[in-house]
Amino acid sequence: MNKKIQGRRHFLKLGIIGSLTLATAGTLIPFFSQQLTGPSPSYKVLRPQDIDFFLSVTPVIVGLGKYQPHSIIAPFLNALDDKLNYLASSIRYQLQQVVDLFTAPISKGLLTGQFRGSWQMLHYSNVQQLWQNWQVSRWSMLQQASSAISQLVLLVWYGLAEHWSAINYPGPLFADQLVTQPNDF
């Protein structure tokens, strides 16, 4: 009988300690996250850590290769920012949480092994290996996050007219003609 009471007490103590730990972590995470930063000066939605992340990941996802000049990626970042600006605020918030998974110092350190510095400090081959590992990770959260980021990057990248030739898309057939008659209201 005495062992049952001690077992229950131990279980209750462990439950209380676990609850306090989760509550403390839940309140402290925003202080360690970069989520509170505003958009970069020349963007409406993209934050500095988002730009750093997309500058490193986009060449890997699109398959551009190493050492792409910023002039090739800059139109993509502008288009991405425009697309994100048109999203509903709740969806934009969820997307920022996904990007925060990869950019917050603690989670970035656990995922990449680099707790300090930016994504730009990682070599192209390291980012490529990390991205491939995340796509086949045993953690579904990493698989879903990398898949969502990949789809977003590919959607915006190939939405730009200058990249249509890479996928043999000739463009709209009658771009200079209206499909419907104009209304004169």
Residue, then its C-alpha position, 0 to 999 in steps of 0.5 A: m500500500n505504501k509503494k502505491i502511494q509513493g508511486r502516485r505521488h511521484f507520478l503527480k510530481l512528475g506531471i506538475i514539473g512537466s506542466l510547469t516546464l511546458a508552460t515556461a517554454g511556451t512563454l519564453i519561446p517568443f523571446f528567443s524567436q525572431q518572430l517579433t521583427g518587422p519586415s525588411p525596409s524594402y519589403k512588405v512582408l519578408r523579414p531579414q531572417d526570411i530573406d537570408f533563408f530564401l537566399s540560401v534555400t532557393p538555389v537548392i530547390v530550383g537547382l541553380g547551382k552554387y554562387q548565384p548572384h543576388s541579381i538573379i534572386a532579387p526579382f524572386l524575392n520581390a515576387l515572393d514578397d508580393k505573393l505573401n502580401y496578398l495572402a490572408s493574415s492567418i495563412r501568412y502567420q502560419l507560413q511565418q511559423v514554418v519559416d521560423l522553424f528553420t530560422a529561429p536560433i534554437s531550432k536552426g541550431l538543432l536542425t543544421g548544427q550551426f547555432r550562430g550566424s546566418w544561413q548564408m554562412l552554410h555552404y551550398s552543398n551543406v544546404q543541399q544535403l540538409w534539404q534532402n535529409w529533411q524531405v525524407s526525415r522520419w519527422s513528418m513536421l520536417q517533411q511537411a515544412s520542407s515540402a511547403i517551402s519547396q512548393l512555395v519557392l517553385l510556384v513563385w520562381y516559375g511564375l516569373a516570365e523570365h523562367w518560363s523557358a526553363i520548363n518549355y512554357p511558351g507563355p500565354l497564347f494571346a497575351d495581348q487580347l482580352v478573353t472577355q469583352p470589356n464592361d462599360f459601366 
